[in-house]
Amino acid sequence: MLNQPARPGFGKPLMVPEYYVQIRAYLESLRPTKTYNQMASLLNSTGYRSPAGKPWVKQTVANFIRRTSL
């Protein structure tokens, strides 16, 4: 997992850029055939955490997709 040891400053990304590239690529491969709930379950089962360090839920997946413009 790509985690940063300290909290970033206000308005800064929560994770390193490679984390966002990996998650974006994984979601792009899942998006045509999976629902947001299924994507969240798969992310959690593979050990990924949301940018805030919490388990993925469907709303987190939707927000990530919207904010990273997949």
N, CA, C and O atoms as CSV, one atom per row, in Angstrom:
chain,resi,resn,atom,element,x,y,z
A,1,MET,N,N,0.837,-1.176,0.000
A,1,MET,CA,C,0.000,0.000,0.000
A,1,MET,C,C,0.888,1.249,0.000
A,1,MET,O,O,1.972,1.275,0.583
A,2,LEU,N,N,0.398,2.242,-0.655
A,2,LEU,CA,C,1.136,3.494,-0.716
A,2,LEU,C,C,0.502,4.478,0.253
A,2,LEU,O,O,-0.468,5.160,-0.079
A,3,ASN,N,N,1.051,4.541,1.430
A,3,ASN,CA,C,0.527,5.457,2.449
A,3,ASN,C,C,1.605,6.452,2.845
A,3,ASN,O,O,2.793,6.131,2.842
A,4,GLN,N,N,1.186,7.642,3.179
A,4,GLN,CA,C,2.114,8.641,3.681
A,4,GLN,C,C,2.081,8.591,5.203
A,4,GLN,O,O,1.016,8.391,5.787
A,5,PRO,N,N,3.214,8.766,5.848
A,5,PRO,CA,C,3.257,8.657,7.303
A,5,PRO,C,C,2.609,9.831,8.035
A,5,PRO,O,O,2.125,9.651,9.153
A,6,ALA,N,N,2.586,11.009,7.451
A,6,ALA,CA,C,2.044,12.180,8.149
A,6,ALA,C,C,0.903,12.787,7.345
A,6,ALA,O,O,0.835,12.626,6.127
A,7,ARG,N,N,0.015,13.483,8.033
A,7,ARG,CA,C,-1.093,14.164,7.364
A,7,ARG,C,C,-0.552,15.339,6.551
A,7,ARG,O,O,0.313,16.080,7.017
A,8,PRO,N,N,-1.065,15.501,5.338
A,8,PRO,CA,C,-0.623,16.633,4.517
A,8,PRO,C,C,-1.267,17.931,4.982
A,8,PRO,O,O,-2.197,17.922,5.788
A,9,GLY,N,N,-0.767,19.035,4.471
A,9,GLY,CA,C,-1.337,20.336,4.790
A,9,GLY,C,C,-2.727,20.495,4.206
A,9,GLY,O,O,-3.139,19.711,3.352
A,10,PHE,N,N,-3.440,21.490,4.655
A,10,PHE,CA,C,-4.806,21.741,4.208
A,10,PHE,C,C,-4.836,21.920,2.696
A,10,PHE,O,O,-4.064,22.698,2.135
A,11,GLY,N,N,-5.738,21.188,2.045
A,11,GLY,CA,C,-5.901,21.297,0.606
A,11,GLY,C,C,-4.930,20.470,-0.212
A,11,GLY,O,O,-4.988,20.493,-1.441
A,12,LYS,N,N,-4.041,19.742,0.439
A,12,LYS,CA,C,-3.073,18.905,-0.261
A,12,LYS,C,C,-3.637,17.502,-0.447
A,12,LYS,O,O,-4.527,17.102,0.303
A,13,PRO,N,N,-3.140,16.734,-1.437
A,13,PRO,CA,C,-3.594,15.351,-1.598
A,13,PRO,C,C,-3.298,14.529,-0.349
A,13,PRO,O,O,-2.298,14.761,0.330
A,14,LEU,N,N,-4.167,13.574,-0.051
A,14,LEU,CA,C,-3.992,12.749,1.132
A,14,LEU,C,C,-2.996,11.616,0.910
A,14,LEU,O,O,-2.389,11.124,1.862
A,15,MET,N,N,-2.828,11.203,-0.339
A,15,MET,CA,C,-1.924,10.101,-0.664
A,15,MET,C,C,-0.925,10.558,-1.706
A,15,MET,O,O,-1.060,11.627,-2.301
A,16,VAL,N,N,0.085,9.721,-1.915
A,16,VAL,CA,C,1.090,10.011,-2.939
A,16,VAL,C,C,0.459,9.855,-4.323
A,16,VAL,O,O,-0.514,9.115,-4.467
A,17,PRO,N,N,0.983,10.530,-5.337
A,17,PRO,CA,C,0.385,10.473,-6.675
A,17,PRO,C,C,0.255,9.058,-7.246
A,17,PRO,O,O,-0.702,8.778,-7.968
A,18,GLU,N,N,1.188,8.170,-6.941
A,18,GLU,CA,C,1.124,6.801,-7.453
A,18,GLU,C,C,-0.127,6.077,-6.963
A,18,GLU,O,O,-0.686,5.245,-7.678
A,19,TYR,N,N,-0.563,6.388,-5.755
A,19,TYR,CA,C,-1.780,5.787,-5.209
A,19,TYR,C,C,-2.967,6.114,-6.105
A,19,TYR,O,O,-3.747,5.228,-6.452
A,20,TYR,N,N,-3.106,7.377,-6.479
A,20,TYR,CA,C,-4.233,7.800,-7.299
A,20,TYR,C,C,-4.175,7.170,-8.683
A,20,TYR,O,O,-5.214,6.838,-9.252
A,21,VAL,N,N,-2.974,7.000,-9.234
A,21,VAL,CA,C,-2.824,6.355,-10.544
A,21,VAL,C,C,-3.252,4.898,-10.462
A,21,VAL,O,O,-3.955,4.411,-11.346
A,22,GLN,N,N,-2.837,4.195,-9.410
A,22,GLN,CA,C,-3.204,2.789,-9.244
A,22,GLN,C,C,-4.709,2.617,-9.073
A,22,GLN,O,O,-5.316,1.772,-9.730
A,23,ILE,N,N,-5.307,3.407,-8.204
A,23,ILE,CA,C,-6.744,3.293,-7.957
A,23,ILE,C,C,-7.522,3.651,-9.215
A,23,ILE,O,O,-8.479,2.963,-9.570
A,24,ARG,N,N,-7.119,4.723,-9.891
A,24,ARG,CA,C,-7.798,5.148,-11.111
A,24,ARG,C,C,-7.764,4.043,-12.163
A,24,ARG,O,O,-8.785,3.765,-12.793
A,25,ALA,N,N,-6.606,3.409,-12.366
A,25,ALA,CA,C,-6.470,2.331,-13.346
A,25,ALA,C,C,-7.344,1.139,-12.953
A,25,ALA,O,O,-7.998,0.538,-13.805
A,26,TYR,N,N,-7.353,0.803,-11.675
A,26,TYR,CA,C,-8.163,-0.326,-11.202
A,26,TYR,C,C,-9.648,-0.045,-11.418
A,26,TYR,O,O,-10.379,-0.916,-11.888
A,27,LEU,N,N,-10.092,1.148,-11.083
A,27,LEU,CA,C,-11.502,1.493,-11.268
A,27,LEU,C,C,-11.881,1.566,-12.741
A,27,LEU,O,O,-12.995,1.194,-13.109
A,28,GLU,N,N,-10.973,2.040,-13.589
A,28,GLU,CA,C,-11.249,2.074,-15.027
A,28,GLU,C,C,-11.494,0.675,-15.571
A,28,GLU,O,O,-12.347,0.480,-16.436
A,29,SER,N,N,-10.741,-0.303,-15.061
A,29,SER,CA,C,-10.922,-1.671,-15.535
A,29,SER,C,C,-12.224,-2.286,-15.013
A,29,SER,O,O,-12.806,-3.152,-15.668
A,30,LEU,N,N,-12.680,-1.846,-13.845
A,30,LEU,CA,C,-13.901,-2.400,-13.254
A,30,LEU,C,C,-15.177,-1.692,-13.699
A,30,LEU,O,O,-16.251,-2.294,-13.719
A,31,ARG,N,N,-15.061,-0.444,-14.046
A,31,ARG,CA,C,-16.234,0.405,-14.266
A,31,ARG,C,C,-17.240,-0.116,-15.297
A,31,ARG,O,O,-18.442,0.030,-15.075
A,32,PRO,N,N,-16.809,-0.718,-16.415
A,32,PRO,CA,C,-17.815,-1.164,-17.394
A,32,PRO,C,C,-18.729,-2.285,-16.902
A,32,PRO,O,O,-19.842,-2.432,-17.406
A,33,THR,N,N,-18.281,-3.076,-15.928
A,33,THR,CA,C,-19.057,-4.262,-15.558
A,33,THR,C,C,-19.487,-4.320,-14.102
A,33,THR,O,O,-20.248,-5.215,-13.734
A,34,LYS,N,N,-19.032,-3.409,-13.264
A,34,LYS,CA,C,-19.317,-3.483,-11.828
A,34,LYS,C,C,-20.071,-2.253,-11.346
A,34,LYS,O,O,-19.946,-1.165,-11.909
A,35,THR,N,N,-20.857,-2.449,-10.289
A,35,THR,CA,C,-21.536,-1.330,-9.643
A,35,THR,C,C,-20.577,-0.687,-8.650
A,35,THR,O,O,-19.511,-1.231,-8.365
A,36,TYR,N,N,-20.961,0.471,-8.126
A,36,TYR,CA,C,-20.120,1.137,-7.129
A,36,TYR,C,C,-19.942,0.265,-5.887
A,36,TYR,O,O,-18.854,0.217,-5.314
A,37,ASN,N,N,-20.999,-0.420,-5.472
A,37,ASN,CA,C,-20.887,-1.311,-4.308
A,37,ASN,C,C,-19.896,-2.436,-4.575
A,37,ASN,O,O,-19.081,-2.770,-3.715
A,38,GLN,N,N,-19.968,-3.019,-5.766
A,38,GLN,CA,C,-19.050,-4.102,-6.104
A,38,GLN,C,C,-17.612,-3.601,-6.178
A,38,GLN,O,O,-16.690,-4.283,-5.729
A,39,MET,N,N,-17.419,-2.413,-6.742
A,39,MET,CA,C,-16.076,-1.842,-6.817
A,39,MET,C,C,-15.524,-1.590,-5.415
A,39,MET,O,O,-14.353,-1.864,-5.150
A,40,ALA,N,N,-16.361,-1.069,-4.518
A,40,ALA,CA,C,-15.926,-0.815,-3.146
A,40,ALA,C,C,-15.530,-2.119,-2.461
A,40,ALA,O,O,-14.514,-2.169,-1.768
A,41,SER,N,N,-16.315,-3.163,-2.647
A,41,SER,CA,C,-15.993,-4.459,-2.047
A,41,SER,C,C,-14.681,-5.014,-2.571
A,41,SER,O,O,-13.878,-5.547,-1.805
A,42,LEU,N,N,-14.460,-4.889,-3.880
A,42,LEU,CA,C,-13.211,-5.378,-4.464
A,42,LEU,C,C,-12.008,-4.584,-3.967
A,42,LEU,O,O,-10.960,-5.163,-3.681
A,43,LEU,N,N,-12.149,-3.268,-3.862
A,43,LEU,CA,C,-11.056,-2.450,-3.332
A,43,LEU,C,C,-10.733,-2.844,-1.898
A,43,LEU,O,O,-9.564,-2.970,-1.533
A,44,ASN,N,N,-11.762,-3.038,-1.089
A,44,ASN,CA,C,-11.552,-3.428,0.312
A,44,ASN,C,C,-10.917,-4.806,0.405
A,44,ASN,O,O,-10.038,-5.028,1.237
A,45,SER,N,N,-11.355,-5.739,-0.443
A,45,SER,CA,C,-10.820,-7.100,-0.372
A,45,SER,C,C,-9.365,-7.175,-0.821
A,45,SER,O,O,-8.637,-8.077,-0.406
A,46,THR,N,N,-8.936,-6.240,-1.661
A,46,THR,CA,C,-7.536,-6.223,-2.094
A,46,THR,C,C,-6.650,-5.433,-1.133
A,46,THR,O,O,-5.434,-5.375,-1.315
A,47,GLY,N,N,-7.250,-4.829,-0.121
A,47,GLY,CA,C,-6.467,-4.143,0.898
A,47,GLY,C,C,-6.315,-2.648,0.705
A,47,GLY,O,O,-5.641,-1.991,1.498
A,48,TYR,N,N,-6.924,-2.098,-0.328
A,48,TYR,CA,C,-6.844,-0.655,-0.535
A,48,TYR,C,C,-7.734,0.071,0.458
A,48,TYR,O,O,-8.806,-0.412,0.824
A,49,ARG,N,N,-7.281,1.220,0.881
A,49,ARG,CA,C,-8.073,2.110,1.723
A,49,ARG,C,C,-8.374,3.365,0.929
A,49,ARG,O,O,-7.662,3.694,-0.020
A,50,SER,N,N,-9.419,4.059,1.314
A,50,SER,CA,C,-9.767,5.310,0.642
A,50,SER,C,C,-8.670,6.332,0.910
A,50,SER,O,O,-7.831,6.114,1.784
A,51,PRO,N,N,-8.657,7.441,0.180
A,51,PRO,CA,C,-7.625,8.454,0.442
A,51,PRO,C,C,-7.600,8.937,1.894
A,51,PRO,O,O,-6.558,9.372,2.385
A,52,ALA,N,N,-8.732,8.863,2.575
A,52,ALA,CA,C,-8.789,9.268,3.981
A,52,ALA,C,C,-8.357,8.148,4.921
A,52,ALA,O,O,-8.327,8.338,6.137
A,53,GLY,N,N,-8.020,6.971,4.365
A,53,GLY,CA,C,-7.572,5.853,5.189
A,53,GLY,C,C,-8.685,4.984,5.721
A,53,GLY,O,O,-8.451,4.152,6.598
A,54,LYS,N,N,-9.880,5.154,5.217
A,54,LYS,CA,C,-11.041,4.386,5.677
A,54,LYS,C,C,-11.413,3.341,4.636
A,54,LYS,O,O,-10.959,3.422,3.495
A,55,PRO,N,N,-12.239,2.352,5.011
A,55,PRO,CA,C,-12.704,1.389,4.012
A,55,PRO,C,C,-13.541,2.088,2.922
A,55,PRO,O,O,-14.182,3.110,3.167
A,56,TRP,N,N,-13.513,1.512,1.735
A,56,TRP,CA,C,-14.283,2.057,0.621
A,56,TRP,C,C,-15.763,1.732,0.779
A,56,TRP,O,O,-16.119,0.639,1.217
A,57,VAL,N,N,-16.607,2.665,0.429
A,57,VAL,CA,C,-18.050,2.476,0.331
A,57,VAL,C,C,-18.473,3.029,-1.022
A,57,VAL,O,O,-17.681,3.686,-1.699
A,58,LYS,N,N,-19.720,2.769,-1.424
A,58,LYS,CA,C,-20.124,3.175,-2.774
A,58,LYS,C,C,-20.002,4.685,-2.987
A,58,LYS,O,O,-19.653,5.116,-4.086
A,59,GLN,N,N,-20.276,5.484,-1.982
A,59,GLN,CA,C,-20.183,6.932,-2.140
A,59,GLN,C,C,-18.734,7.391,-2.295
A,59,GLN,O,O,-18.461,8.346,-3.022
A,60,THR,N,N,-17.806,6.715,-1.618
A,60,THR,CA,C,-16.393,7.050,-1.761
A,60,THR,C,C,-15.921,6.748,-3.179
A,60,THR,O,O,-15.163,7.522,-3.764
A,61,VAL,N,N,-16.371,5.621,-3.730
A,61,VAL,CA,C,-16.029,5.266,-5.112
A,61,VAL,C,C,-16.594,6.312,-6.067
A,61,VAL,O,O,-15.893,6.784,-6.962
A,62,ALA,N,N,-17.865,6.674,-5.875
A,62,ALA,CA,C,-18.500,7.675,-6.737
A,62,ALA,C,C,-17.765,9.008,-6.663
A,62,ALA,O,O,-17.527,9.643,-7.690
A,63,ASN,N,N,-17.407,9.431,-5.466
A,63,ASN,CA,C,-16.676,10.692,-5.296
A,63,ASN,C,C,-15.303,10.626,-5.957
A,63,ASN,O,O,-14.881,11.581,-6.610
A,64,PHE,N,N,-14.612,9.515,-5.794
A,64,PHE,CA,C,-13.285,9.367,-6.385
A,64,PHE,C,C,-13.379,9.448,-7.910
A,64,PHE,O,O,-12.579,10.130,-8.551
A,65,ILE,N,N,-14.354,8.752,-8.481
A,65,ILE,CA,C,-14.542,8.787,-9.938
A,65,ILE,C,C,-14.865,10.201,-10.408
A,65,ILE,O,O,-14.304,10.679,-11.395
A,66,ARG,N,N,-15.750,10.848,-9.715
A,66,ARG,CA,C,-16.149,12.208,-10.105
A,66,ARG,C,C,-14.976,13.175,-9.997
A,66,ARG,O,O,-14.779,14.012,-10.878
A,67,ARG,N,N,-14.208,13.067,-8.938
A,67,ARG,CA,C,-13.119,14.029,-8.699
A,67,ARG,C,C,-11.886,13.765,-9.553
A,67,ARG,O,O,-11.104,14.681,-9.806
A,68,THR,N,N,-11.704,12.531,-9.997
A,68,THR,CA,C,-10.550,12.239,-10.831
A,68,THR,C,C,-10.945,12.119,-12.292
A,68,THR,O,O,-10.119,11.748,-13.126
A,69,SER,N,N,-12.188,12.425,-12.615
A,69,SER,CA,C,-12.743,12.458,-13.977
A,69,SER,C,C,-12.397,11.230,-14.805
A,69,SER,O,O,-11.710,11.318,-15.823
A,70,LEU,N,N,-12.890,10.080,-14.346
A,70,LEU,CA,C,-12.727,8.845,-15.121
A,70,LEU,C,C,-13.713,8.842,-16.265
A,70,LEU,O,O,-13.749,7.892,-17.047
